[in-house]
């Protein structure tokens, strides 16, 4: 993770990994830019609501204000239309593959890389975990993507995934003092609450259980 004095752009979603990445980068002395990319997904309004509350709690002189970028995918997605409509959302019994958003990290990194090049920020940090099975989440992909955006933008930009060798329970234990109740992981929110029944809620419940720590989340089941 980026160290003292460095500029780092953290791709945030408001989830557990986002909170941990922000806290970790601040602790290492980096100047941090949290960036949220809107694709038109059904959960984004609720996610941003909680993300803003989290950022207020993490307030720090080196933590910049949230930047929100637009990158709509409605005209591109077919198999992942559930993510746009909120209908047919993968349930708690579904496999991880069910929540695949095609090219998610390709899209995020392309947009964020332009943001970074315009501002002289040299590092992009994503919260990808070791359990992520998707093709645009490997360490090799991140190295290649970093080289591609650096070449295309004529700017030195490094793509890092500091949790790529960890799982969610290990992240929770490592950053156990964070306000997890202000993080949000649900893909089928009920108002401002976690639904408690979707794939991501099941993953969140399991992570706190395996971490051996109380789950402070309010689930609306």
C-alpha positions as CSV (number, residue, x, y, z in Angstrom):
1,X,0.0,0.0,0.0
2,X,1.2,3.5,-0.8
3,X,3.5,5.0,1.8
4,X,4.3,8.4,3.4
5,X,3.9,11.5,1.2
6,X,2.6,9.5,-1.8
7,X,-0.7,10.3,-3.6
8,X,-3.0,7.4,-3.8
9,X,-6.5,7.1,-5.3
10,X,-8.7,4.6,-3.5
11,X,-11.5,3.1,-5.5
12,X,-14.2,3.0,-2.9
13,X,-17.6,1.3,-2.8
14,X,-18.4,1.8,0.9
15,X,-17.8,-1.8,1.8
16,X,-15.4,-3.4,4.3
17,X,-12.4,-3.4,2.0
18,X,-12.9,0.2,1.1
19,X,-12.9,1.3,4.8
20,X,-9.8,-0.8,5.4
21,X,-8.0,0.6,2.4
22,X,-8.7,4.2,3.4
23,X,-7.6,3.6,7.0
24,X,-4.5,1.8,5.9
25,X,-3.4,4.4,3.4
26,X,-3.9,7.2,5.9
27,X,-2.0,5.3,8.6
28,X,1.0,5.0,6.2
29,X,1.1,8.7,5.6
30,X,-0.4,8.8,2.1
31,X,-2.5,11.6,0.7
32,X,-5.7,9.9,-0.2
33,X,-8.4,10.6,-2.9
34,X,-11.5,8.4,-2.4
35,X,-13.2,7.9,-5.8
36,X,-16.6,6.3,-6.4
37,X,-17.6,5.3,-10.0
38,X,-21.3,5.3,-10.8
39,X,-22.3,2.7,-13.4
40,X,-26.1,2.9,-12.9
41,X,-26.4,-0.1,-10.5
42,X,-29.4,-0.4,-8.3
43,X,-27.6,-0.2,-5.0
44,X,-25.5,2.9,-5.7
45,X,-27.8,5.5,-3.9
46,X,-27.7,3.5,-0.6
47,X,-24.0,2.7,-1.0
48,X,-23.1,6.4,-1.4
49,X,-25.3,7.3,1.6
50,X,-23.3,5.0,3.8
51,X,-20.0,5.9,2.2
52,X,-20.4,9.6,3.0
53,X,-21.1,8.7,6.6
54,X,-18.0,6.5,6.7
55,X,-15.8,9.3,5.3
56,X,-17.1,11.8,7.9
57,X,-16.1,9.3,10.6
58,X,-12.7,8.8,9.0
59,X,-12.1,12.5,8.6
60,X,-8.4,13.3,8.4
61,X,-6.2,16.1,7.0
62,X,-4.8,13.8,4.3
63,X,-8.2,12.4,3.3
64,X,-9.6,14.4,0.4
65,X,-13.3,14.9,-0.3
66,X,-15.2,12.1,-2.2
67,X,-15.1,12.4,-6.0
68,X,-17.9,10.7,-7.9
69,X,-17.3,9.7,-11.6
70,X,-20.0,8.6,-14.1
71,X,-19.5,5.5,-16.3
72,X,-22.9,4.1,-17.2
73,X,-23.0,0.4,-18.3
74,X,-26.7,0.1,-19.0
75,X,-26.1,0.1,-22.8
76,X,-23.4,-2.6,-22.5
77,X,-24.7,-5.2,-19.9
78,X,-26.9,-8.1,-20.9
79,X,-26.3,-11.0,-18.4
80,X,-25.8,-8.6,-15.5
81,X,-28.9,-6.6,-16.0
82,X,-30.1,-7.7,-12.5
83,X,-27.5,-5.2,-11.2
84,X,-29.2,-2.4,-13.0
85,X,-32.9,-3.3,-12.4
86,X,-32.6,-4.8,-8.9
87,X,-34.7,-7.8,-10.1
88,X,-33.5,-11.3,-9.9
89,X,-30.6,-10.4,-7.6
90,X,-28.4,-13.4,-6.7
91,X,-29.5,-14.9,-3.3
92,X,-27.6,-16.0,-0.3
93,X,-27.5,-19.6,-1.8
94,X,-25.9,-18.5,-5.1
95,X,-22.2,-19.0,-6.1
96,X,-19.8,-16.1,-6.3
97,X,-19.9,-16.3,-10.1
98,X,-23.5,-15.2,-10.0
99,X,-22.6,-11.7,-9.0
100,X,-20.0,-11.2,-11.8
101,X,-20.1,-7.8,-13.4
102,X,-18.3,-8.1,-16.7
103,X,-15.2,-5.9,-17.0
104,X,-15.9,-4.3,-13.7
105,X,-12.2,-3.6,-12.9
106,X,-11.4,-2.7,-16.5
107,X,-14.0,0.0,-16.4
108,X,-13.1,1.3,-13.0
109,X,-9.4,1.5,-13.7
110,X,-9.8,3.1,-17.1
111,X,-12.0,6.0,-15.7
112,X,-10.0,6.4,-12.5
113,X,-6.7,6.4,-14.4
114,X,-7.8,9.4,-16.3
115,X,-8.8,11.1,-13.0
116,X,-5.3,10.3,-11.6
117,X,-3.4,11.4,-14.7
118,X,-5.2,14.8,-14.6
119,X,-4.2,15.3,-11.0
120,X,-0.7,13.8,-10.8
121,X,-1.7,10.9,-8.7
122,X,0.6,7.9,-9.2
123,X,-1.2,5.0,-7.4
124,X,-4.7,3.4,-7.7
125,X,-5.7,1.1,-4.9
126,X,-8.5,-1.5,-5.2
127,X,-9.9,-3.7,-2.5
128,X,-9.9,-6.9,-4.4
129,X,-9.6,-10.0,-2.2
130,X,-7.7,-13.2,-2.7
131,X,-11.0,-15.1,-3.0
132,X,-12.1,-13.1,-6.0
133,X,-12.4,-15.6,-8.9
134,X,-12.9,-13.2,-11.8
135,X,-10.5,-12.7,-14.7
136,X,-10.0,-8.9,-14.2
137,X,-8.9,-9.4,-10.5
138,X,-5.6,-11.2,-10.8
139,X,-2.2,-9.7,-9.8
140,X,-1.1,-10.2,-13.4
141,X,-4.1,-8.3,-14.7
142,X,-3.4,-5.4,-12.3
143,X,0.3,-5.2,-13.4
144,X,-0.7,-5.3,-17.1
145,X,-3.5,-2.7,-16.6
146,X,-1.1,-0.4,-14.8
147,X,1.3,-0.6,-17.7
148,X,-1.5,0.0,-20.2
149,X,-2.9,3.1,-18.6
150,X,0.6,4.5,-17.9
151,X,1.5,4.0,-21.6
152,X,-1.9,5.4,-22.9
153,X,-1.9,8.4,-20.6
154,X,1.9,9.1,-20.7
155,X,1.8,9.1,-16.9
156,X,3.3,6.7,-14.4
157,X,0.3,5.0,-12.7
158,X,0.7,1.9,-10.5
159,X,-2.3,-0.3,-9.8
160,X,-2.2,-2.1,-6.5
161,X,-4.5,-4.5,-4.7
162,X,-3.2,-4.6,-1.1
163,X,-5.6,-7.2,0.1
164,X,-5.2,-9.6,-2.9
165,X,-3.6,-12.2,-0.6
166,X,-6.2,-11.8,2.2
167,X,-9.8,-12.8,2.7
168,X,-12.6,-10.7,4.2
169,X,-12.3,-12.2,7.8
170,X,-8.6,-11.4,7.8
171,X,-9.3,-7.8,6.7
172,X,-11.9,-7.5,9.5
173,X,-9.5,-8.8,12.1
174,X,-6.6,-6.6,11.0
175,X,-8.7,-3.4,11.0
176,X,-11.1,-4.5,13.8
177,X,-11.3,-1.0,15.3
178,X,-13.0,0.5,12.2
179,X,-16.7,1.5,12.3
180,X,-18.0,-1.5,10.4
181,X,-21.6,-0.4,11.1
182,X,-21.0,2.4,8.6
183,X,-19.9,0.1,5.8
184,X,-22.4,-1.3,3.2
185,X,-22.2,-4.5,1.2
186,X,-25.7,-5.3,0.0
187,X,-26.8,-5.6,-3.7
188,X,-30.5,-5.6,-2.8
189,X,-30.9,-2.8,-0.2
190,X,-34.2,-2.3,1.7
191,X,-34.3,1.4,2.1
192,X,-31.0,2.2,3.8
193,X,-30.6,-1.3,5.3
194,X,-28.9,-4.5,4.2
195,X,-31.5,-7.0,2.9
196,X,-29.9,-9.9,4.7
197,X,-30.8,-12.3,1.9
198,X,-28.6,-11.6,-1.1
199,X,-25.2,-13.1,-2.0
200,X,-23.2,-10.2,-0.6
201,X,-25.1,-10.1,2.7
202,X,-24.4,-13.8,3.2
203,X,-20.7,-13.2,2.5
204,X,-20.7,-10.3,5.0
205,X,-22.4,-12.4,7.7
206,X,-20.0,-15.3,7.1
207,X,-16.9,-13.0,7.3
208,X,-17.8,-11.6,10.7
209,X,-18.5,-15.1,12.0
210,X,-15.2,-16.5,10.7
211,X,-13.4,-13.4,12.0
212,X,-14.8,-14.2,15.5
213,X,-16.1,-10.7,15.9
214,X,-19.7,-9.4,16.5
215,X,-21.5,-8.3,13.3
216,X,-22.8,-4.7,13.9
217,X,-24.8,-4.8,10.7
218,X,-28.6,-4.2,10.7
219,X,-30.2,-6.7,8.3
220,X,-33.8,-6.2,7.3
221,X,-35.0,-9.8,7.0
